[in-house]
Amino acid sequence: MAVANTHQADVVIIGGGLAGIVTAIELLEAGRSVLIVDRAEREIFGGQAREALGGMIFADTPEQRRSGVKDSPELLLQDWLRYTHLRPDQTWPRAWARAYAEQGTQDVYHWLRGRGLRFLPVVTWAERGFTEQGNSVPRYLLAWGGGHRVATRMIDQLAPHQHRLRLLFNHNVQGLFTTDGRVTGCHGVVEPGGEVFEIHAAATVVATGGVGADLDRVRSLWPPDWGKAPPTILVGAHRYSDGQMHDRVRDIGGGIGNLGHMWNYATGIHHPQPRRPQHGLGLLPPRSALWLTYQGRRFDPPLMGAFDTTYTCRAVSQQPEQYSWLLLNRSMVLREIMISGSEHNPYLRDRKLLRFLWENLLGNRRTYDYLVNECTQDVCTGRSPEVLAQRMNALAGNEHVRADVLRDTMESYDAQIDKGPGHFTDNQLQRLEQVRQWKGDRAKVCKFQKIGDPKAGPLVAVRQFILSRKSLGGIETNLEGQVLRPDGAVIDGLYAVGEAAGFGGGGAHGERSLEGVFLAGCVLTGRYAGKAIAKAV
């Protein structure tokens, strides 16, 4: 087939997400010429970061200090290594974990602030852990403007370097060029049309995300201790996170590690206006809500959001029917529920402070109306447990939820609330007491709200599925982003960053993450690779 177009640059970056863009920034500011080639269209340049909520964690930030939180890089690293189960022999993943803990505040937080990013002053406590301790102190910061602002602000950094930057969209890279064992570029086809292109460069960077959009691959990698892969898995990953470049890297001898370690969520609902097959939305579940099995019974021990994401996925996936329900009421939705992502948080995305504060402090009626009126494939309401159970069964197409069980579940929990703080024996209420003790979380948690309170109604039920999101494993790299062979040898000319590299080393987060580490991990890996390539090229 004839080659339609041939391009050349010092560095070609495959993938136009946050990690690739940050890599380009470092290279362009060092005087190198860069070509970014992306399979998607120009309108979504910035990738999955554009849709992200925008949370990040660091150690010892000004926001933590102003809130009275005593943190340190040593404590963050200690939490990280304990919670992720990174083994001593996982040399490069542990090296990346240490780099994030020790240098992330300077190399990511302050670097972003120096380029116009700001964070909300409220520090919240994500991924506290359940079976094991996660974050031992509050660390979670939300970028003002969300992930959309992070992505677009980084894109703005490219503007002064247009004379040394080329952008190719709708270009699907399908292979890598090698010469005497060194990677010298890539090739692929333009979509649509099928025209062939070649790109030749001294260094090639893979920044194409994970594998979460390829559900066949996700099912083949499903963790054995989670049971069988569910028949319904929703997709919350970028539509081109399909692992194609992982395969091409493996074809030339690159090491791929830990792809079976996934960062999925058990809080997925069907997108009412899907833009791709099995398109899902991720809920940030209200901690006051009851998380129920497919039969409408509470899990034992109770599941709660923001404690142990992997544990919730495992518990839901191990059921005979691999979905779950949230049982709550209108007051809980107004106060606590959020839909993850910039699309569903417009006042955060557009930095409209008064409206953002109004929604978060006085009740998010917009989200309640959206869930109840548009997400009807997974959400129903009712004035009584009997009516709600009937509608839950109609929605699910079965008779698994018994009205008497649902009523007993609700009334037993509400009766526990009558005992009052300090006297709860219910595990969820005990944890709610802990959550409300931290001022950063108190505003988004109801004050021991009864489910059956008629003033707080109607009752709301939300059916939730596993949402495929991020790959914790990936292409194995050293601290310069160089791709490694399984024996640890470097593949000259080839680098990987961001989720494609498992956020560093082929899996810096081991079996599970502390949350809030993914956007920042893209920045960190992109910066380190960009600096190293600038010296080498």
C-alpha positions in Angstrom: 0.0 0.0 0.0 1.4 3.4 -0.9 2.4 5.8 1.9 0.2 8.9 1.8 2.0 11.0 4.3 5.4 10.9 6.0 6.1 13.1 9.0 9.3 13.7 11.1 10.0 15.2 14.5 12.4 14.9 17.3 9.8 13.2 19.4 6.4 11.6 18.5 3.9 11.2 21.2 1.2 8.7 20.6 -1.9 9.8 22.5 -3.4 13.3 23.2 -4.3 12.8 26.8 -3.0 14.7 29.8 0.2 12.6 30.2 1.1 13.1 26.5 0.4 16.8 26.7 2.6 17.3 29.8 5.4 15.3 28.1 5.1 17.6 25.1 5.2 20.7 27.4 8.6 19.6 28.8 10.0 18.8 25.4 8.8 22.0 23.7 10.1 24.2 26.5 13.5 22.4 26.1 13.5 23.4 22.4 12.6 20.0 20.9 10.2 19.5 18.0 7.1 17.4 18.9 4.4 15.6 17.0 1.3 14.5 18.9 -0.7 11.9 17.1 -4.1 11.0 18.4 -6.8 8.6 17.3 -9.6 10.8 18.6 -10.9 14.0 17.1 -9.6 17.5 17.9 -12.7 18.4 19.9 -11.8 16.1 22.7 -8.0 16.8 22.7 -7.0 16.3 26.3 -8.6 12.8 26.6 -10.2 11.4 29.7 -8.9 14.2 31.9 -11.4 16.6 30.3 -14.2 14.4 31.7 -12.6 13.8 35.1 -13.8 15.2 38.4 -10.3 16.6 39.0 -9.3 15.2 42.4 -5.6 14.7 43.5 -3.7 13.8 46.6 -0.4 15.1 47.8 1.6 15.2 51.1 1.9 18.3 53.2 0.1 20.8 51.0 -0.8 24.4 52.1 -4.4 23.4 52.1 -3.7 20.5 54.6 -1.6 22.8 56.8 -4.3 25.4 56.9 -6.8 22.7 57.9 -4.6 21.4 60.7 -3.7 18.2 58.9 -0.2 16.9 59.8 1.1 15.0 56.8 4.5 14.1 55.3 6.0 12.4 52.3 7.1 9.6 54.6 3.5 9.0 55.9 2.1 9.1 52.4 4.6 6.5 51.2 3.9 4.4 54.2 0.2 4.4 53.5 0.8 3.8 49.8 3.0 0.7 50.2 0.8 -0.8 52.8 -2.5 -0.3 51.0 -1.4 -1.1 47.4 0.4 -4.3 48.5 3.4 -3.5 46.3 6.0 -6.2 46.9 9.7 -5.6 47.6 10.6 -7.2 44.3 8.5 -4.7 42.3 11.5 -2.4 41.9 10.2 0.2 39.4 6.6 0.4 40.7 8.0 1.1 44.2 10.4 3.6 42.8 7.5 5.5 41.1 5.5 5.3 44.3 8.4 6.8 46.2 8.8 9.5 43.6 5.2 10.5 43.8 5.2 10.5 47.6 8.4 12.4 48.0 8.3 14.7 45.0 4.7 15.0 43.9 3.9 18.1 46.0 6.8 20.0 44.3 6.8 18.4 40.9 3.0 18.2 40.4 1.1 20.4 42.9 3.4 23.5 42.8 4.1 23.0 39.1 0.4 23.1 38.3 -0.2 26.1 40.5 2.7 27.8 38.7 0.8 27.3 35.5 -2.5 28.8 36.7 -4.2 25.9 38.3 -5.9 26.4 41.7 -7.4 23.9 44.2 -10.4 24.3 46.4 -9.4 25.0 50.0 -11.4 22.1 51.4 -9.4 18.9 52.1 -11.5 15.7 52.1 -10.7 12.2 53.2 -10.8 9.7 50.3 -10.2 6.0 50.4 -9.9 5.6 54.2 -9.7 1.8 53.9 -11.9 -0.8 55.4 -10.2 -4.2 55.7 -6.9 -2.3 55.8 -6.1 1.4 56.5 -5.9 3.5 53.4 -5.2 7.2 53.7 -4.4 7.8 57.3 -5.1 11.6 57.0 -7.2 13.8 54.7 -5.3 14.6 51.5 -7.9 14.8 48.7 -7.9 18.2 46.8 -10.3 19.1 44.0 -8.9 21.2 41.2 -11.0 24.4 40.7 -12.5 23.8 37.3 -12.2 20.0 37.6 -10.3 17.8 35.2 -11.6 19.8 32.3 -9.7 22.9 33.6 -6.6 20.8 34.2 -6.6 19.5 30.6 -7.4 22.8 28.9 -4.9 24.7 31.0 -2.2 22.3 29.9 -3.3 22.6 26.3 -2.9 26.4 26.7 0.8 25.8 27.6 1.3 24.4 24.1 0.3 27.6 22.3 3.6 29.5 22.5 5.4 26.6 20.7 3.2 26.1 17.6 6.3 26.5 15.4 7.7 23.3 16.8 4.5 21.4 17.5 2.3 19.4 15.1 -1.0 17.8 16.0 -2.5 14.9 14.0 -6.0 13.9 14.9 -8.1 10.9 13.7 -4.8 9.0 13.1 -4.8 5.5 14.4 -1.3 4.2 15.2 -1.1 0.5 14.5 2.6 -0.3 14.8 6.1 0.8 15.7 9.2 1.1 13.5 12.4 -0.4 14.8 16.0 -0.1 13.4 18.7 -2.3 14.9 16.7 -2.7 18.1 15.8 0.9 18.5 12.3 2.3 18.1 12.4 5.0 15.4 8.8 6.0 15.0 5.3 4.6 14.2 2.8 4.0 11.5 -0.9 3.6 11.1 -4.0 4.7 9.1 -6.1 7.8 9.0 -9.7 7.3 10.2 -11.9 7.5 8.2 -10.4 7.0 4.8 -7.7 4.4 5.5 -4.8 6.5 4.2 -1.5 5.2 5.5 0.9 7.4 7.4 4.4 7.1 8.8 6.1 9.2 11.6 9.9 9.0 12.1 11.4 10.4 15.3 14.4 10.0 17.6 12.1 9.1 20.5 8.6 7.6 20.6 6.3 8.0 23.6 3.3 5.8 24.2 0.5 7.7 26.0 -2.6 5.9 25.0 -4.2 5.1 28.3 -5.2 1.7 29.6 -7.4 -1.2 28.5 -10.7 -0.4 30.2 -12.8 0.3 27.1 -12.2 -3.2 25.6 -14.7 -5.2 27.7 -13.5 -8.5 26.2 -10.0 -7.8 27.4 -11.4 -6.6 30.8 -13.3 -9.8 31.2 -10.2 -11.9 30.3 -8.2 -10.1 33.0 -10.9 -10.2 35.6 -9.4 -10.8 39.1 -10.1 -14.5 40.1 -11.0 -13.6 43.6 -13.8 -11.3 42.3 -15.6 -14.3 40.9 -16.6 -14.5 37.2 -16.8 -11.3 35.2 -20.3 -9.8 35.2 -22.5 -10.0 32.1 -23.1 -6.3 32.4 -20.0 -4.1 32.7 -20.3 -0.4 32.0 -17.5 1.7 30.4 -16.2 4.8 32.1 -12.9 4.8 30.2 -11.9 6.7 27.1 -13.3 4.9 24.1 -9.8 4.3 22.7 -8.3 2.8 25.9 -8.3 -0.6 24.2 -4.8 -1.8 24.9 -3.8 -1.8 21.2 -0.4 -0.1 21.9 0.2 -2.4 24.8 0.1 -5.2 22.3 2.5 -3.4 19.9 4.9 -2.8 22.7 4.8 -6.4 23.7 5.4 -7.4 20.1 8.8 -5.8 20.1 9.8 -7.2 23.5 8.5 -4.7 25.9 7.4 -5.8 29.4 3.7 -5.5 30.3 2.8 -5.9 34.0 -0.2 -6.2 36.3 -3.0 -5.5 33.8 -5.2 -7.7 35.9 -5.1 -5.0 38.6 -8.0 -2.7 37.8 -9.4 0.4 39.3 -13.1 -0.1 38.7 -16.1 1.3 40.5 -19.2 -0.6 41.7 -21.3 2.6 41.3 -22.0 2.6 37.5 -25.3 3.5 36.0 -26.2 3.6 32.3 -25.7 7.0 30.6 -29.1 8.2 29.4 -27.5 9.7 26.3 -24.7 7.2 25.6 -21.9 8.2 23.2 -20.4 4.7 23.0 -21.5 1.1 23.7 -22.2 0.4 27.4 -21.4 4.0 28.2 -21.7 4.4 32.0 -21.7 7.2 34.6 -19.9 6.8 37.9 -21.7 7.9 41.1 -20.0 9.2 44.2 -22.3 7.3 46.4 -23.9 8.9 49.5 -22.4 7.5 52.6 -25.7 7.7 54.4 -27.4 5.5 51.8 -27.8 1.8 52.3 -25.9 -0.3 49.8 -27.9 -3.4 49.1 -27.4 -6.7 47.3 -29.4 -7.6 44.2 -32.0 -9.0 46.6 -32.4 -5.7 48.6 -30.5 -6.9 51.6 -27.6 -5.1 53.2 -24.1 -6.4 52.5 -22.4 -7.9 55.6 -20.3 -6.0 56.6 -22.0 -2.9 55.1 -20.5 -1.3 52.0 -19.9 2.5 52.0 -18.4 4.8 49.4 -15.0 6.5 49.9 -13.7 3.7 52.1 -12.4 0.8 50.0 -13.2 0.9 46.3 -11.7 -2.5 45.5 -13.5 -4.2 48.4 -16.9 -2.9 47.1 -16.2 -4.2 43.6 -15.2 -7.6 44.9 -18.3 -7.8 47.1 -20.7 -6.9 44.3 -19.0 -9.1 41.7 -19.0 -12.2 44.0 -22.9 -12.2 44.1 -24.9 -14.6 41.9 -26.4 -11.5 40.2 -23.6 -9.0 39.9 -25.3 -5.7 40.5 -26.3 -3.8 43.6 -28.8 -1.2 44.8 -28.6 2.0 46.7 -31.5 2.7 49.0 -31.9 6.4 50.0 -34.3 9.3 50.0 -34.6 12.7 48.3 -32.9 14.5 51.1 -29.8 12.2 50.9 -29.6 12.7 47.1 -29.8 16.5 47.5 -27.1 16.6 50.2 -24.7 13.9 49.3 -24.8 12.4 45.8 -22.6 13.5 43.0 -22.1 12.2 39.5 -18.4 12.0 38.7 -16.9 14.0 35.9 -16.9 17.6 34.5 -20.0 17.0 32.3 -22.2 16.6 35.4 -20.6 19.3 37.5 -21.0 22.4 35.3 -20.5 24.9 38.1 -17.3 23.3 39.1 -16.1 23.0 35.5 -17.0 26.6 34.6 -15.7 27.9 37.9 -19.0 29.6 39.0 -18.3 29.8 42.7 -21.6 31.0 44.1 -23.6 28.5 42.2 -21.2 25.7 43.1 -21.4 26.6 46.8 -25.2 26.9 46.6 -25.6 23.4 45.2 -23.2 21.8 47.6 -24.4 23.5 50.7 -28.2 23.9 50.1 -28.9 20.8 47.9 -28.2 19.7 44.4 -31.7 19.7 42.8 -30.2 19.6 39.3 -28.6 16.2 40.0 -31.7 14.9 41.7 -33.9 15.8 38.7 -31.4 14.4 36.3 -31.2 11.0 38.1 -35.0 10.7 38.6 -36.2 12.0 35.3 -33.5 10.9 32.9 -31.7 7.9 34.3 -34.8 5.8 34.5 -33.0 2.7 33.3 -31.5 2.4 36.7 -33.3 4.8 39.1 -36.8 4.7 40.5 -38.7 6.3 43.4 -41.6 5.4 45.7 -43.4 6.6 48.7 -43.2 3.3 50.5 -40.9 0.2 50.5 -43.8 -1.8 49.0 -44.1 0.6 46.0 -40.4 0.9 45.7 -39.8 -2.8 45.7 -42.3 -3.3 42.9 -40.6 -0.6 40.8 -37.2 -2.0 41.5 -38.3 -5.5 40.3 -39.9 -4.0 37.2 -36.8 -2.0 36.4 -34.5 -5.1 36.8 -36.9 -7.5 35.1 -37.1 -10.0 37.9 -38.6 -10.6 41.4 -35.5 -10.6 43.5 -36.5 -7.8 45.8 -39.1 -8.7 48.4 -41.1 -5.7 49.9 -41.0 -7.2 53.4 -37.3 -7.6 53.3 -36.8 -4.0 52.0 -39.1 -2.6 54.7 -37.3 -4.6 57.4 -33.9 -3.5 56.1 -34.9 0.2 56.2 -36.7 0.1 59.6 -33.9 -1.8 61.3 -31.4 0.8 60.2 -33.6 3.7 61.2 -34.1 2.1 64.6 -30.4 2.1 65.1 -30.3 5.9 64.5 -32.6 6.3 67.5 -29.8 5.1 69.8 -27.9 8.3 69.1 -24.2 9.1 68.3 -21.9 7.3 70.6 -24.3 4.4 71.1 -24.5 3.0 67.6 -23.8 -0.7 67.1 -24.4 -0.5 63.4 -21.0 -0.6 61.5 -22.1 1.9 58.9 -23.4 4.4 61.5 -20.2 4.0 63.4 -18.2 4.9 60.3 -20.5 7.8 59.6 -19.6 9.2 63.0 -16.0 9.0 62.0 -16.7 10.7 58.7 -18.6 13.6 60.4 -15.7 14.2 62.7 -13.6 15.6 59.8 -14.8 19.1 58.9 -13.9 18.7 55.3 -16.4 15.8 54.9 -19.1 17.0 57.3 -20.8 19.4 54.9 -21.5 16.5 52.4 -22.9 14.0 54.9 -26.3 14.1 56.4 -26.6 14.2 60.1 -27.7 10.6 60.7 -30.7 10.8 58.3 -33.4 8.1 58.6 -34.2 6.5 55.3 -37.9 6.3 56.0 -38.4 9.8 57.2 -41.5 11.0 55.4 -40.3 14.6 55.3 -37.2 13.4 53.5 -39.0 11.4 50.8 -39.7 10.0 48.4 -37.6 6.9 48.7 -35.1 6.4 45.9 -33.5 3.2 44.6 -30.5 3.2 42.3 -29.3 0.1 40.5 -25.5 0.0 40.1 -23.2 -2.0 38.0 -19.4 -2.4 37.8 -17.9 0.5 35.9 -14.7 -0.2 34.0 -12.4 2.7 34.6 -8.6 2.6 34.9 -5.8 0.1 34.4 -3.4 -0.1 37.4 -0.9 -2.1 35.4 0.7 -1.3 32.1 4.0 -0.9 30.2 7.0 -1.4 32.4 9.2 1.7 32.7 12.1 3.2 34.7 12.0 6.6 36.3 12.9 8.2 33.0 9.9 6.6 31.3 12.0 4.3 29.2 10.3 1.1 28.3 11.9 -2.0 29.7 12.1 -5.6 28.6 11.0 -8.3 31.0 14.7 -8.8 32.0 15.0 -5.0 32.8 16.9 -4.0 29.7 15.9 -0.7 28.1 14.3 -0.5 24.7 16.1 2.4 23.1 14.0 5.2 21.8 10.7 4.0 23.4 9.0 5.6 26.4 5.6 5.3 28.1 3.7 7.6 30.4 0.5 7.9 32.3 -2.0 5.1 32.4 -0.3 3.3 29.6 2.6 2.8 31.9 0.4 1.9 34.9 1.1 5.4 36.1 4.8 4.5 36.3 6.8 1.3 36.3 4.0 -0.8 34.9 1.9 -0.5 38.1 2.8 2.1 40.7 -0.5 1.5 42.5 -0.1 -2.2 42.9 -3.5 -3.9 43.6 -5.4 -0.7 44.5 -4.9 3.0 44.9 -5.3 5.7 47.5 -7.6 7.6 45.0 -6.8 11.0 43.6 -3.5 9.8 42.2 -4.3 9.4 38.5 -4.3 12.9 37.1 -1.3 13.7 39.2 0.4 10.5 38.1 -0.1 11.5 34.5 1.6 14.8 35.2 4.4 13.2 37.1 5.3 10.5 34.5 4.9 13.0 31.7 7.2 15.5 33.3 9.9 12.9 34.1 9.8 11.3 30.7 9.8 14.7 28.9 12.9 15.9 30.8 14.8 12.7 30.2 14.0 12.7 26.5 15.0 16.3 26.1 18.4 15.4 27.4 18.7 12.3 25.3 17.5 13.7 21.9 
